[in-house]
């Protein structure tokens, strides 16, 4: 069945460092791909999405490109801030269900 | 502002109690979902509903049931709570997508349930 694998955390970075969180997927068909973010004490909210191969999703300085040839959707940000500390979930959707990765916790130190 | 509201942020229940978790959305979405979130496991789908009075089992439905009497409300029921159901429960809704499937999920803030 469909699945999502993302890098284990926690990831600890200093402010202004470059961030990469790896995500790979297995799926039949052509799913949409998402990154969700969960700030402390809150539910998940959509960070960005891509609906077809080679699409790039972007929001709040974060980017991810839908790579069909490598079945990947890695999340990147050039300069993280303390306020980016959160849990990040990679997800795919095809049909009714959305399938999530295990989540990666990010800590950003001032 | 679009909203998914879960009735209880924190609950503490005893083993064997019946537990109701309520979720209401104001976006007129057709699809609603209940997930549980556990560290290292991500989100796992318990049940979902694509229409009033319709429900489908997700990946981990055992020990749970659901009710969808109105389009905006989707309830999760634990008939007899057990300690292994201690978890964070997240409700979400979405409009059905096209051939790409569901679009963005909108989540509530979560209900943290502790079963003693």
Interface residues (C-beta under 8 A of the other chain):
Chain A: X30 X31 X32 X34 X36 X41 X42 X43 X44 X45 X46 X49 X51 X52 X89 X93 X94 X95 X96 X97 X98 X100 X101 X102 X103
Chain B: X4 X31 X33 X35 X40 X41 X42 X43 X45 X48 X50 X56 X58 X90 X92 X96 X97 X100 X101 X102 X103 X104 X105 X107 X108 X109 X110
